[in-house]
Amino acid sequence: MKITQWIMTIITVMGLLTTTAYAGDLDEAVLELQHEWAIANYKVADKEKEATFKALVDKAEALNAKYSDRAEPKIWEAIIRAGYAGAMGGLSSMTKAMPQMEKGRDLLFEAEKINASAMNGAVFTTLGSFHYMTPGWPIGFGDDDKALEYLTEAHSIAPDDMDANYFMADYWMEQRKYKKALPILEKIMALPAVANRPIYSEGRRAEAAKLLAKAQKKLHIKVKKTESAK
């Protein structure tokens, strides 16, 4: 009996170690995707973005195939496909971009079924952004009401997440609701950088700063210049 219990204990421990290693490998792979996305989004020249994102889509797709039972790779493949769609120029943007957005949306639906709260509710943040950035019928699936529902859900899951706040603010800016966007943008500027993601944090905060300046201008808010800006 004791030998049997000992064997079962060893099997359990080995299973836990395998699961931990599995999760660790995935976390590292996702962090690498996040880093490469940030470089593609904020550092790569515009003329090189489409090719860069295409290569990154292939990498994300391979990671998703390897970890098909996890939400995180699906979320990031969706985000990267959106970046790829956004990088397309000319006539290709009409014929090739929308399928990328549709594929990304479907990946997010799959991720939601696996773990809806994964990565600070990134499923809902991303679905929200997709729905207000994408044209509506008959071209696409854009829907401002659905966008707000998704973004509100994301914000309820992670009220201090940089993306959850940024896309909510950007949504209100698109709706010309500058008074609603203003406090959210001010909050973003006070949020700490996201751990292990310096390029993203700097880039997203710079985007928020531009929106904040626009909101202040629209609301006729005078901002005192700092000594360094004088």
Z-matrix of the N, CA and C atoms (Angstrom, degrees):
N
C 1 1.468
C 2 1.527 1 110.51
N 3 1.333 2 116.80 1 -43.63
C 4 1.453 3 121.12 2 -179.48
C 5 1.525 4 110.58 3 -64.85
N 6 1.349 5 116.49 4 -38.87
C 7 1.462 6 120.86 5 179.66
C 8 1.524 7 109.88 6 -64.01
N 9 1.328 8 115.64 7 -42.03
C 10 1.464 9 120.53 8 179.16
C 11 1.526 10 111.03 9 -61.87
N 12 1.349 11 115.12 10 -43.93
C 13 1.462 12 119.84 11 178.96
C 14 1.530 13 110.75 12 -63.56
N 15 1.334 14 115.71 13 -39.40
C 16 1.468 15 120.83 14 179.99
C 17 1.530 16 110.40 15 -63.21
N 18 1.344 17 115.34 16 -43.68
C 19 1.466 18 120.24 17 179.55
C 20 1.522 19 110.38 18 -62.83
N 21 1.345 20 116.32 19 -42.73
C 22 1.466 21 120.03 20 -179.56
C 23 1.521 22 111.21 21 -65.19
N 24 1.339 23 115.68 22 -36.10
C 25 1.464 24 120.11 23 177.55
C 26 1.520 25 110.77 24 -63.95
N 27 1.343 26 116.00 25 -44.02
C 28 1.460 27 120.34 26 178.94
C 29 1.521 28 111.04 27 -61.93
N 30 1.331 29 116.67 28 -42.59
C 31 1.464 30 121.42 29 179.46
C 32 1.524 31 110.37 30 -62.01
N 33 1.348 32 116.18 31 -42.68
C 34 1.464 33 120.64 32 179.88
C 35 1.517 34 111.30 33 -63.17
N 36 1.343 35 116.08 34 -46.19
C 37 1.467 36 121.36 35 -179.58
C 38 1.527 37 110.49 36 -62.00
N 39 1.331 38 116.75 37 -44.19
C 40 1.461 39 120.64 38 179.80
C 41 1.524 40 110.39 39 -63.40
N 42 1.321 41 115.77 40 -37.25
C 43 1.459 42 119.24 41 177.71
C 44 1.515 43 111.82 42 -64.61
N 45 1.338 44 116.72 43 -41.43
C 46 1.457 45 121.22 44 178.26
C 47 1.523 46 111.19 45 -64.96
N 48 1.335 47 116.37 46 -41.52
C 49 1.460 48 120.45 47 178.87
C 50 1.526 49 110.95 48 -63.51
N 51 1.325 50 116.30 49 -40.63
C 52 1.457 51 120.68 50 179.65
C 53 1.525 52 110.69 51 -65.33
N 54 1.343 53 116.07 52 -42.67
C 55 1.457 54 120.73 53 178.94
C 56 1.520 55 111.18 54 -63.34
N 57 1.351 56 116.16 55 -42.08
C 58 1.458 57 120.87 56 179.44
C 59 1.523 58 111.17 57 -63.59
N 60 1.329 59 116.33 58 -43.48
C 61 1.459 60 120.40 59 178.62
C 62 1.524 61 110.96 60 -63.86
N 63 1.334 62 115.41 61 -40.04
C 64 1.470 63 122.02 62 178.66
C 65 1.528 64 109.63 63 -59.39
N 66 1.338 65 115.16 64 -49.05
C 67 1.464 66 120.27 65 -179.39
C 68 1.515 67 110.97 66 -64.91
N 69 1.344 68 116.78 67 -39.79
C 70 1.454 69 120.81 68 -179.87
C 71 1.517 70 112.00 69 -63.43
N 72 1.325 71 116.83 70 -43.88
C 73 1.458 72 121.30 71 178.49
C 74 1.525 73 110.66 72 -62.36
N 75 1.316 74 116.21 73 -41.22
C 76 1.462 75 120.26 74 179.85
C 77 1.523 76 110.58 75 -65.80
N 78 1.323 77 116.89 76 -44.91
C 79 1.466 78 120.80 77 -179.88
C 80 1.531 79 110.82 78 -57.78
N 81 1.321 80 116.28 79 -43.77
C 82 1.467 81 120.46 80 179.93
C 83 1.528 82 110.72 81 -65.12
N 84 1.332 83 116.33 82 -40.83
C 85 1.460 84 120.46 83 -179.19
C 86 1.528 85 111.04 84 -66.74
N 87 1.338 86 116.84 85 -40.32
C 88 1.467 87 120.85 86 178.53
C 89 1.528 88 110.28 87 -66.66
N 90 1.327 89 117.18 88 -41.78
C 91 1.463 90 120.85 89 178.20
C 92 1.528 91 110.67 90 -61.10
N 93 1.315 92 116.32 91 -38.36
C 94 1.469 93 120.33 92 177.44
C 95 1.529 94 110.51 93 -64.48
N 96 1.334 95 116.79 94 -42.34
C 97 1.470 96 120.46 95 176.28
C 98 1.530 97 110.86 96 -60.89
N 99 1.322 98 116.22 97 -43.72
C 100 1.461 99 120.72 98 179.64
C 101 1.520 100 110.87 99 -60.28
N 102 1.333 101 116.08 100 -42.35
C 103 1.463 102 121.20 101 -179.84
C 104 1.528 103 110.31 102 -64.78
N 105 1.326 104 117.15 103 -44.81
C 106 1.461 105 120.73 104 -178.73
C 107 1.525 106 111.29 105 -68.89
N 108 1.341 107 116.43 106 -34.68
C 109 1.465 108 119.66 107 174.99
C 110 1.525 109 110.75 108 -62.88
N 111 1.332 110 116.59 109 -43.47
C 112 1.465 111 120.56 110 -179.57
C 113 1.529 112 111.00 111 -61.35
N 114 1.316 113 116.29 112 -41.96
C 115 1.465 114 119.88 113 177.73
C 116 1.526 115 110.17 114 -63.21
N 117 1.345 116 116.42 115 -46.73
C 118 1.465 117 120.57 116 179.86
C 119 1.522 118 111.37 117 -61.47
N 120 1.307 119 116.79 118 -39.36
C 121 1.456 120 121.84 119 -174.95
C 122 1.520 121 113.17 120 -77.56
N 123 1.344 122 116.67 121 -38.90
C 124 1.454 123 120.08 122 -171.29
C 125 1.527 124 115.33 123 -112.13
N 126 1.315 125 118.60 124 -17.15
C 127 1.460 126 120.23 125 -173.18
C 128 1.529 127 114.17 126 -116.30
N 129 1.314 128 117.62 127 -29.77
C 130 1.464 129 121.21 128 -175.72
C 131 1.529 130 110.25 129 -75.94
N 132 1.337 131 116.74 130 140.11
C 133 1.465 132 121.67 131 178.16
C 134 1.522 133 110.62 132 -62.71
N 135 1.324 134 115.94 133 148.38
C 136 1.463 135 121.02 134 -175.87
C 137 1.521 136 112.60 135 -54.69
N 138 1.316 137 117.68 136 -40.63
C 139 1.464 138 120.61 137 -176.97
C 140 1.526 139 112.59 138 -68.92
N 141 1.330 140 117.04 139 -15.34
C 142 1.456 141 121.02 140 -179.79
C 143 1.531 142 113.25 141 -105.67
N 144 1.320 143 116.26 142 -4.73
C 145 1.465 144 119.90 143 -173.99
C 146 1.531 145 113.18 144 -63.73
N 147 1.322 146 117.53 145 -43.78
C 148 1.464 147 119.95 146 -175.02
C 149 1.525 148 110.95 147 -60.37
N 150 1.336 149 117.11 148 -47.29
C 151 1.464 150 120.66 149 -179.83
C 152 1.523 151 111.13 150 -66.37
N 153 1.330 152 116.34 151 -37.71
C 154 1.461 153 120.70 152 179.70
C 155 1.526 154 110.84 153 -64.56
N 156 1.318 155 116.08 154 -45.19
C 157 1.466 156 119.79 155 179.60
C 158 1.529 157 111.72 156 -68.70
N 159 1.321 158 117.16 157 -34.13
C 160 1.460 159 119.52 158 177.92
C 161 1.524 160 110.47 159 -60.45
N 162 1.329 161 116.76 160 -45.38
C 163 1.462 162 120.75 161 178.12
C 164 1.519 163 111.05 162 -63.45
N 165 1.322 164 116.10 163 -35.36
C 166 1.455 165 120.71 164 -179.43
C 167 1.529 166 111.33 165 -72.54
N 168 1.323 167 117.26 166 -33.67
C 169 1.470 168 121.42 167 174.52
C 170 1.521 169 109.58 168 -59.99
N 171 1.318 170 116.87 169 -45.66
C 172 1.472 171 121.10 170 179.90
C 173 1.526 172 110.74 171 -60.30
N 174 1.321 173 116.39 172 -40.47
C 175 1.463 174 120.82 173 -179.89
C 176 1.529 175 110.80 174 -67.86
N 177 1.324 176 116.74 175 -42.51
C 178 1.470 177 120.95 176 179.68
C 179 1.525 178 110.82 177 -66.06
N 180 1.325 179 116.13 178 -38.70
C 181 1.459 180 120.49 179 179.58
C 182 1.526 181 110.87 180 -63.67
N 183 1.325 182 116.28 181 -39.22
C 184 1.467 183 120.74 182 178.67
C 185 1.526 184 110.88 183 -66.56
N 186 1.329 185 116.60 184 -39.81
C 187 1.466 186 120.12 185 178.80
C 188 1.520 187 110.37 186 -66.37
N 189 1.315 188 117.15 187 -39.59
C 190 1.456 189 121.32 188 178.27
C 191 1.528 190 110.83 189 -63.52
N 192 1.322 191 116.42 190 -39.48
C 193 1.470 192 120.07 191 178.74
C 194 1.522 193 110.90 192 -65.02
N 195 1.320 194 116.60 193 -35.47
C 196 1.464 195 121.63 194 -179.20
C 197 1.522 196 111.59 195 -72.03
N 198 1.326 197 116.42 196 -37.89
C 199 1.467 198 121.97 197 -178.38
C 200 1.529 199 109.05 198 -118.56
N 201 1.310 200 116.47 199 57.66
C 202 1.459 201 121.33 200 -173.82
C 203 1.525 202 114.18 201 -67.38
N 204 1.336 203 115.97 202 -14.49
C 205 1.464 204 119.88 203 -179.59
C 206 1.524 205 112.84 204 -93.73
N 207 1.327 206 117.40 205 5.33
C 208 1.463 207 120.74 206 -177.99
C 209 1.521 208 110.78 207 -114.58
N 210 1.327 209 116.00 208 148.59
C 211 1.461 210 121.45 209 -178.01
C 212 1.524 211 112.88 210 -77.77
N 213 1.334 212 117.44 211 -34.61
C 214 1.460 213 121.22 212 -170.98
C 215 1.532 214 114.01 213 -58.66
N 216 1.339 215 119.07 214 -47.03
C 217 1.470 216 118.06 215 179.23
C 218 1.523 217 112.88 216 -63.75
N 219 1.319 218 116.92 217 -33.08
C 220 1.469 219 120.25 218 178.62
C 221 1.524 220 110.26 219 -67.22
N 222 1.328 221 116.10 220 -41.76
C 223 1.463 222 120.44 221 178.43
C 224 1.517 223 110.50 222 -60.17
N 225 1.328 224 115.89 223 -45.81
C 226 1.456 225 118.48 224 -176.20
C 227 1.511 226 113.38 225 -75.98
N 228 1.303 227 117.42 226 -29.13
C 229 1.466 228 117.89 227 172.43
C 230 1.528 229 109.60 228 -64.61
N 231 1.331 230 116.84 229 -39.59
C 232 1.464 231 121.05 230 177.94
C 233 1.527 232 111.26 231 -62.26
N 234 1.329 233 116.89 232 -45.85
C 235 1.461 234 121.43 233 -179.67
C 236 1.522 235 110.61 234 -62.59
N 237 1.313 236 116.33 235 -42.81
C 238 1.465 237 120.81 236 -178.73
C 239 1.526 238 110.81 237 -68.52
N 240 1.323 239 117.39 238 -38.25
C 241 1.466 240 119.77 239 176.45
C 242 1.532 241 110.57 240 -62.68
N 243 1.316 242 117.22 241 -36.12
C 244 1.464 243 120.37 242 176.34
C 245 1.523 244 110.55 243 -64.81
N 246 1.332 245 116.30 244 -40.06
C 247 1.455 246 120.02 245 176.38
C 248 1.517 247 111.54 246 -62.99
N 249 1.322 248 116.04 247 -39.79
C 250 1.465 249 122.01 248 177.73
C 251 1.528 250 110.06 249 -63.11
N 252 1.322 251 116.08 250 -44.87
C 253 1.468 252 120.24 251 178.41
C 254 1.522 253 111.09 252 -61.36
N 255 1.317 254 116.06 253 -42.05
C 256 1.458 255 120.29 254 -179.12
C 257 1.518 256 113.32 255 -67.90
N 258 1.330 257 116.40 256 -25.80
C 259 1.460 258 120.72 257 -178.67
C 260 1.521 259 112.65 258 -82.08
N 261 1.335 260 116.70 259 -13.31
C 262 1.467 261 119.82 260 -179.31
C 263 1.518 262 110.14 261 -72.73
N 264 1.319 263 115.27 262 137.42
C 265 1.458 264 119.84 263 -179.57
C 266 1.507 265 111.96 264 -120.57
N 267 1.332 266 115.97 265 170.78
C 268 1.457 267 120.58 266 176.44
C 269 1.511 268 112.87 267 66.95
N 270 1.325 269 115.23 268 -154.42
C 271 1.463 270 120.87 269 -178.14
C 272 1.524 271 112.88 270 -64.62
N 273 1.332 272 116.66 271 -25.57
C 274 1.466 273 119.77 272 -178.82
C 275 1.515 274 111.55 273 -62.61
N 276 1.332 275 116.49 274 -24.82
C 277 1.463 276 118.94 275 -179.07
C 278 1.523 277 111.89 276 -64.95
N 279 1.337 278 116.97 277 -25.16
C 280 1.464 279 120.31 278 179.89
C 281 1.524 280 111.94 279 -84.23
N 282 1.314 281 116.70 280 -35.33
C 283 1.464 282 120.23 281 -173.18
C 284 1.521 283 114.32 282 -98.69
N 285 1.347 284 117.24 283 -22.88
C 286 1.450 285 120.49 284 -174.90
C 287 1.530 286 114.23 285 -112.37
N 288 1.317 287 116.18 286 -26.68
C 289 1.466 288 118.96 287 -176.21
C 290 1.519 289 112.64 288 -70.80
N 291 1.332 290 117.16 289 -43.50
C 292 1.458 291 119.60 290 -175.33
C 293 1.527 292 113.27 291 -61.16
N 294 1.340 293 119.53 292 -41.45
C 295 1.470 294 118.35 293 176.16
C 296 1.528 295 113.00 294 -59.35
N 297 1.337 296 116.69 295 -31.94
C 298 1.461 297 119.42 296 177.08
C 299 1.530 298 110.67 297 -67.15
N 300 1.312 299 116.11 298 -40.80
C 301 1.460 300 120.27 299 178.54
C 302 1.526 301 111.02 300 -67.19
N 303 1.317 302 116.60 301 -39.67
C 304 1.467 303 120.37 302 179.02
C 305 1.522 304 111.20 303 -66.04
N 306 1.323 305 116.47 304 -41.00
C 307 1.463 306 120.57 305 176.71
C 308 1.529 307 110.33 306 -63.73
N 309 1.330 308 115.81 307 -41.43
C 310 1.459 309 119.91 308 177.47
C 311 1.509 310 112.23 309 -62.21
N 312 1.325 311 116.89 310 -43.93
C 313 1.478 312 121.17 311 177.59
C 314 1.528 313 110.98 312 -58.50
N 315 1.336 314 116.54 313 -44.51
C 316 1.460 315 120.34 314 -178.92
C 317 1.527 316 111.64 315 -65.50
N 318 1.335 317 116.49 316 -36.23
C 319 1.465 318 120.47 317 176.20
C 320 1.525 319 110.62 318 -63.88
N 321 1.321 320 116.40 319 -38.16
C 322 1.465 321 120.56 320 178.74
C 323 1.521 322 111.54 321 -66.88
N 324 1.319 323 116.75 322 -37.63
C 325 1.458 324 120.18 323 175.82
C 326 1.533 325 110.19 324 -62.31
N 327 1.328 326 116.65 325 -40.33
C 328 1.458 327 120.88 326 177.79
C 329 1.532 328 110.51 327 -65.24
N 330 1.324 329 116.45 328 -42.46
C 331 1.466 330 121.02 329 179.88
C 332 1.521 331 110.92 330 -63.74
N 333 1.331 332 116.65 331 -37.96
C 334 1.464 333 121.12 332 179.35
C 335 1.522 334 111.23 333 -60.03
N 336 1.325 335 116.71 334 -38.87
C 337 1.460 336 120.76 335 -179.95
C 338 1.528 337 111.62 336 -67.72
N 339 1.334 338 116.74 337 -29.25
C 340 1.465 339 120.95 338 -178.54
C 341 1.526 340 111.14 339 -82.27
N 342 1.334 341 116.53 340 -49.32
C 343 1.461 342 121.15 341 -178.16
C 344 1.520 343 108.80 342 -160.85
N 345 1.314 344 116.47 343 93.89
C 346 1.460 345 121.84 344 -173.75
C 347 1.528 346 113.30 345 -65.42
N 348 1.338 347 117.48 346 -25.53
C 349 1.464 348 120.16 347 -177.43
C 350 1.525 349 112.92 348 -98.61
N 351 1.326 350 117.52 349 8.14
C 352 1.473 351 120.51 350 -178.89
C 353 1.527 352 111.21 351 -58.08
N 354 1.323 353 115.33 352 142.23
C 355 1.465 354 122.01 353 174.97
C 356 1.525 355 112.08 354 53.50
N 357 1.331 356 115.07 355 51.53
C 358 1.470 357 121.58 356 177.26
C 359 1.528 358 113.10 357 58.77
N 360 1.327 359 116.13 358 37.68
C 361 1.462 360 119.04 359 177.45
C 362 1.514 361 113.56 360 72.30
N 363 1.349 362 116.49 361 28.23
C 364 1.468 363 120.75 362 -176.98
C 365 1.518 364 112.70 363 -61.13
N 366 1.342 365 117.27 364 -24.96
C 367 1.468 366 120.25 365 176.12
C 368 1.527 367 109.64 366 -56.53
N 369 1.328 368 116.44 367 -48.71
C 370 1.461 369 120.77 368 -175.88
C 371 1.529 370 111.77 369 -75.08
N 372 1.332 371 116.99 370 -37.05
C 373 1.462 372 119.87 371 176.19
C 374 1.517 373 110.39 372 -58.84
N 375 1.323 374 115.60 373 -46.51
C 376 1.460 375 120.57 374 -176.23
C 377 1.521 376 111.53 375 -71.46
N 378 1.333 377 117.32 376 -42.54
C 379 1.461 378 119.71 377 175.78
C 380 1.529 379 111.04 378 -59.82
N 381 1.320 380 115.72 379 -40.16
C 382 1.460 381 119.30 380 177.93
C 383 1.514 382 112.10 381 -61.26
N 384 1.330 383 115.87 382 -46.57
C 385 1.467 384 119.63 383 -179.74
C 386 1.523 385 110.79 384 -64.04
N 387 1.327 386 116.94 385 -40.43
C 388 1.463 387 120.66 386 178.40
C 389 1.525 388 111.07 387 -58.76
N 390 1.336 389 116.06 388 -41.92
C 391 1.468 390 119.69 389 -172.70
C 392 1.529 391 113.50 390 -74.87
N 393 1.344 392 118.77 391 -24.50
C 394 1.464 393 116.17 392 176.38
C 395 1.527 394 112.21 393 -97.74
N 396 1.327 395 117.52 394 -16.50
C 397 1.460 396 120.11 395 178.73
C 398 1.529 397 112.91 396 -89.92
N 399 1.317 398 116.86 397 -21.94
C 400 1.455 399 121.85 398 -176.64
C 401 1.534 400 110.47 399 -90.07
N 402 1.324 401 117.64 400 138.68
C 403 1.476 402 119.34 401 176.62
C 404 1.523 403 111.26 402 -59.48
N 405 1.306 404 115.87 403 153.16
C 406 1.456 405 120.37 404 178.03
C 407 1.519 406 112.10 405 -82.42
N 408 1.336 407 114.43 406 -174.73
C 409 1.463 408 120.47 407 179.11
C 410 1.531 409 110.05 408 -59.76
N 411 1.340 410 119.95 409 140.78
C 412 1.476 411 127.44 410 11.02
C 413 1.528 412 114.45 411 -95.00
N 414 1.330 413 116.93 412 0.91
C 415 1.464 414 119.13 413 -176.99
C 416 1.516 415 111.39 414 -78.80
N 417 1.341 416 115.97 415 -46.50
C 418 1.454 417 120.04 416 -175.12
C 419 1.510 418 112.57 417 -141.94
N 420 1.345 419 114.75 418 -160.77
C 421 1.464 420 120.36 419 -176.15
C 422 1.526 421 112.22 420 -110.12
N 423 1.313 422 116.64 421 15.26
C 424 1.457 423 120.11 422 -177.70
C 425 1.518 424 113.31 423 -56.69
N 426 1.345 425 115.83 424 142.21
C 427 1.472 426 121.08 425 -178.43
C 428 1.527 427 107.30 426 -160.56
N 429 1.307 428 117.25 427 108.46
C 430 1.465 429 121.16 428 -175.75
C 431 1.533 430 112.50 429 -63.71
N 432 1.320 431 117.42 430 -36.06
C 433 1.465 432 120.22 431 -179.77
C 434 1.538 433 110.72 432 -65.73
N 435 1.325 434 116.14 433 -44.53
C 436 1.463 435 119.91 434 177.53
C 437 1.524 436 110.22 435 -64.82
N 438 1.323 437 116.10 436 -38.38
C 439 1.462 438 120.30 437 179.14
C 440 1.527 439 110.55 438 -56.87
N 441 1.327 440 116.00 439 -46.95
C 442 1.460 441 120.05 440 -179.27
C 443 1.524 442 111.43 441 -64.15
N 444 1.319 443 117.24 442 -38.62
C 445 1.469 444 120.70 443 177.86
C 446 1.523 445 110.68 444 -60.68
N 447 1.326 446 116.19 445 -47.39
C 448 1.465 447 120.36 446 -179.44
C 449 1.536 448 111.12 447 -64.75
N 450 1.316 449 116.68 448 -44.31
C 451 1.464 450 120.37 449 -177.51
C 452 1.530 451 111.40 450 -66.51
N 453 1.319 452 116.37 451 -36.51
C 454 1.463 453 120.65 452 177.32
C 455 1.523 454 110.54 453 -65.09
N 456 1.327 455 116.66 454 -41.27
C 457 1.458 456 121.41 455 177.63
C 458 1.522 457 110.61 456 -63.38
N 459 1.336 458 116.60 457 -43.44
C 460 1.468 459 120.75 458 178.97
C 461 1.525 460 110.59 459 -61.22
N 462 1.318 461 116.57 460 -42.67
C 463 1.465 462 120.77 461 -178.49
C 464 1.520 463 111.37 462 -67.74
N 465 1.323 464 117.31 463 -32.03
C 466 1.465 465 120.10 464 178.25
C 467 1.531 466 111.09 465 -70.36
N 468 1.335 467 116.56 466 -31.94
C 469 1.468 468 120.86 467 178.70
C 470 1.523 469 111.22 468 -74.68
N 471 1.331 470 116.18 469 -42.03
C 472 1.466 471 120.21 470 -175.54
C 473 1.527 472 109.67 471 -139.22
N 474 1.337 473 117.93 472 79.39
C 475 1.462 474 121.12 473 -175.13
C 476 1.525 475 114.91 474 -64.79
N 477 1.331 476 116.93 475 -18.41
C 478 1.467 477 119.96 476 179.87
C 479 1.522 478 112.58 477 -108.45
N 480 1.319 479 117.35 478 12.33
C 481 1.464 480 120.58 479 177.88
C 482 1.522 481 109.68 480 -75.45
N 483 1.322 482 116.96 481 135.57
C 484 1.459 483 120.63 482 -175.72
C 485 1.525 484 111.90 483 -63.15
N 486 1.316 485 117.45 484 -44.90
C 487 1.461 486 120.24 485 -179.69
C 488 1.521 487 112.44 486 -69.23
N 489 1.332 488 117.30 487 -41.00
C 490 1.463 489 120.03 488 178.77
C 491 1.527 490 110.46 489 -57.96
N 492 1.319 491 116.59 490 -38.75
C 493 1.463 492 121.05 491 178.00
C 494 1.520 493 111.78 492 -75.54
N 495 1.325 494 116.32 493 -43.71
C 496 1.470 495 119.37 494 -176.79
C 497 1.520 496 111.78 495 -60.33
N 498 1.331 497 116.77 496 -48.83
C 499 1.458 498 118.59 497 -176.15
C 500 1.523 499 112.45 498 -71.99
N 501 1.331 500 117.45 499 -28.52
C 502 1.457 501 119.15 500 173.07
C 503 1.535 502 109.73 501 -65.51
N 504 1.330 503 115.99 502 -44.17
C 505 1.463 504 119.97 503 178.50
C 506 1.526 505 111.15 504 -64.49
N 507 1.320 506 116.76 505 -43.19
C 508 1.459 507 120.91 506 -179.75
C 509 1.526 508 110.73 507 -63.34
N 510 1.326 509 115.79 508 -37.43
C 511 1.469 510 120.32 509 176.52
C 512 1.528 511 110.18 510 -59.22
N 513 1.337 512 116.73 511 -47.95
C 514 1.464 513 119.62 512 -178.57
C 515 1.522 514 111.22 513 -66.62
N 516 1.337 515 116.86 514 -32.99
C 517 1.459 516 119.60 515 176.10
C 518 1.533 517 109.93 516 -64.90
N 519 1.325 518 117.06 517 -41.71
C 520 1.464 519 120.81 518 178.12
C 521 1.533 520 111.15 519 -62.95
N 522 1.330 521 115.86 520 -31.26
C 523 1.464 522 121.51 521 178.72
C 524 1.534 523 112.07 522 -84.83
N 525 1.335 524 115.69 523 -1.79
C 526 1.466 525 122.93 524 -177.70
C 527 1.529 526 112.09 525 63.81
N 528 1.299 527 115.87 526 28.61
C 529 1.463 528 122.30 527 175.82
C 530 1.536 529 107.73 528 -98.34
N 531 1.313 530 114.80 529 71.81
C 532 1.463 531 120.42 530 -170.87
C 533 1.525 532 113.14 531 -66.81
N 534 1.320 533 117.35 532 -31.70
C 535 1.461 534 120.25 533 178.38
C 536 1.530 535 111.30 534 -66.97
N 537 1.310 536 116.87 535 -32.34
C 538 1.469 537 120.56 536 177.02
C 539 1.530 538 110.82 537 -73.85
N 540 1.319 539 115.98 538 -36.68
C 541 1.468 540 120.32 539 -177.70
C 542 1.530 541 112.47 540 -73.73
N 543 1.321 542 116.95 541 -34.70
C 544 1.459 543 121.37 542 -171.33
C 545 1.528 544 114.73 543 -54.25
N 546 1.350 545 120.07 544 -54.49
C 547 1.475 546 118.80 545 -177.60
C 548 1.531 547 112.82 546 -64.98
N 549 1.329 548 116.62 547 -29.49
C 550 1.464 549 119.21 548 179.13
C 551 1.523 550 109.61 549 -69.77
N 552 1.320 551 116.65 550 -42.01
C 553 1.459 552 120.60 551 178.67
C 554 1.527 553 111.27 552 -65.39
N 555 1.327 554 116.35 553 -39.10
C 556 1.466 555 119.78 554 176.76
C 557 1.530 556 110.41 555 -63.03
N 558 1.321 557 116.09 556 -37.28
C 559 1.468 558 120.45 557 178.09
C 560 1.520 559 111.02 558 -64.57
N 561 1.331 560 116.42 559 -42.16
C 562 1.467 561 120.36 560 -179.70
C 563 1.521 562 110.71 561 -58.55
N 564 1.322 563 116.46 562 -41.54
C 565 1.464 564 120.37 563 -178.03
C 566 1.528 565 111.74 564 -64.79
N 567 1.332 566 116.60 565 -20.74
C 568 1.467 567 120.22 566 -179.38
C 569 1.530 568 112.32 567 -97.08
N 570 1.328 569 117.39 568 -8.70
C 571 1.464 570 120.00 569 -179.06
C 572 1.532 571 110.87 570 -71.04
N 573 1.331 572 117.45 571 145.98
C 574 1.462 573 119.93 572 176.43
C 575 1.526 574 110.86 573 -71.40
N 576 1.311 575 116.22 574 158.96
C 577 1.463 576 120.60 575 176.47
C 578 1.524 577 109.56 576 -61.80
N 579 1.324 578 116.44 577 148.17
C 580 1.457 579 121.32 578 179.00
C 581 1.520 580 109.17 579 -75.32
N 582 1.317 581 116.52 580 131.68
C 583 1.464 582 122.03 581 -176.35
C 584 1.524 583 110.96 582 -55.72
N 585 1.320 584 116.38 583 133.30
C 586 1.467 585 124.50 584 175.92
C 587 1.526 586 114.25 585 66.32
N 588 1.337 587 117.00 586 13.11
C 589 1.468 588 119.60 587 -179.37
C 590 1.539 589 110.38 588 -135.05
N 591 1.328 590 117.03 589 62.58
C 592 1.471 591 120.08 590 -175.50
C 593 1.530 592 114.27 591 -66.19
N 594 1.341 593 117.85 592 -39.68
C 595 1.464 594 120.35 593 -178.14
C 596 1.525 595 109.87 594 -66.97
N 597 1.327 596 116.04 595 -43.78
C 598 1.465 597 120.14 596 176.95
C 599 1.527 598 110.76 597 -60.34
N 600 1.331 599 116.44 598 -48.55
C 601 1.470 600 120.61 599 -176.29
C 602 1.519 601 111.19 600 -59.23
N 603 1.326 602 115.71 601 -44.21
C 604 1.467 603 120.21 602 179.50
C 605 1.537 604 110.59 603 -65.53
N 606 1.327 605 116.25 604 -43.75
C 607 1.451 606 120.09 605 -178.20
C 608 1.517 607 113.11 606 -66.99
N 609 1.324 608 116.24 607 -44.59
C 610 1.471 609 119.73 608 -179.37
C 611 1.522 610 110.86 609 -66.47
N 612 1.320 611 116.60 610 -39.32
C 613 1.463 612 119.29 611 179.41
C 614 1.525 613 110.71 612 -66.47
N 615 1.321 614 117.35 613 -35.54
C 616 1.466 615 120.69 614 176.87
C 617 1.525 616 110.78 615 -64.86
N 618 1.339 617 116.57 616 -40.25
C 619 1.468 618 120.49 617 176.30
C 620 1.525 619 110.71 618 -63.15
N 621 1.320 620 115.95 619 -41.97
C 622 1.468 621 120.55 620 179.06
C 623 1.522 622 110.80 621 -64.54
N 624 1.324 623 116.61 622 -37.57
C 625 1.462 624 120.80 623 -179.78
C 626 1.534 625 110.90 624 -63.39
N 627 1.327 626 116.61 625 -38.81
C 628 1.465 627 120.25 626 177.95
C 629 1.531 628 110.96 627 -65.52
N 630 1.333 629 115.52 628 -42.31
C 631 1.461 630 119.22 629 178.21
C 632 1.529 631 110.85 630 -65.68
N 633 1.326 632 116.00 631 -38.95
C 634 1.465 633 120.68 632 179.36
C 635 1.527 634 110.57 633 -61.75
N 636 1.325 635 116.39 634 -44.79
C 637 1.464 636 120.32 635 178.80
C 638 1.530 637 110.67 636 -61.70
N 639 1.317 638 116.29 637 -39.22
C 640 1.468 639 120.36 638 178.65
C 641 1.524 640 111.02 639 -66.22
N 642 1.342 641 116.36 640 -43.86
C 643 1.465 642 120.41 641 179.71
C 644 1.525 643 110.52 642 -62.78
N 645 1.317 644 117.13 643 -42.92
C 646 1.463 645 121.36 644 178.99
C 647 1.523 646 111.38 645 -62.13
N 648 1.328 647 116.01 646 -40.00
C 649 1.462 648 120.48 647 178.62
C 650 1.523 649 110.57 648 -65.60
N 651 1.331 650 116.54 649 -44.64
C 652 1.458 651 120.68 650 -179.64
C 653 1.524 652 111.73 651 -63.23
N 654 1.335 653 116.09 652 -32.88
C 655 1.461 654 121.34 653 -178.24
C 656 1.530 655 112.06 654 -93.61
N 657 1.330 656 116.06 655 6.02
C 658 1.476 657 122.61 656 178.36
C 659 1.532 658 111.75 657 57.71
N 660 1.319 659 114.48 658 41.25
C 661 1.465 660 120.06 659 178.02
C 662 1.527 661 108.66 660 -95.29
N 663 1.310 662 115.80 661 121.94
C 664 1.464 663 119.88 662 178.67
C 665 1.524 664 108.95 663 -85.87
N 666 1.315 665 115.26 664 130.14
C 667 1.455 666 120.90 665 -178.64
C 668 1.512 667 108.90 666 -108.52
N 669 1.326 668 116.30 667 127.29
C 670 1.457 669 120.67 668 178.84
C 671 1.522 670 110.01 669 -68.99
N 672 1.324 671 116.28 670 133.17
C 673 1.456 672 120.13 671 177.98
C 674 1.518 673 110.39 672 -77.34
N 675 1.326 674 114.55 673 140.87
C 676 1.466 675 118.61 674 175.69
C 677 1.510 676 108.71 675 -76.62
N 678 1.332 677 115.62 676 165.58
C 679 1.463 678 120.32 677 -179.42
C 680 1.514 679 111.62 678 -57.87
N 681 1.362 680 116.09 679 -39.05
C 682 1.462 681 120.20 680 -177.80
C 683 1.522 682 112.06 681 -69.55
N 684 1.347 683 116.18 682 -23.33
C 685 1.467 684 120.00 683 -177.84
C 686 1.510 685 112.01 684 -89.43
N 687 1.335 686 118.17 685 -11.45
C 688 1.460 687 121.75 686 -178.02
C 689 1.524 688 110.89 687 -76.56
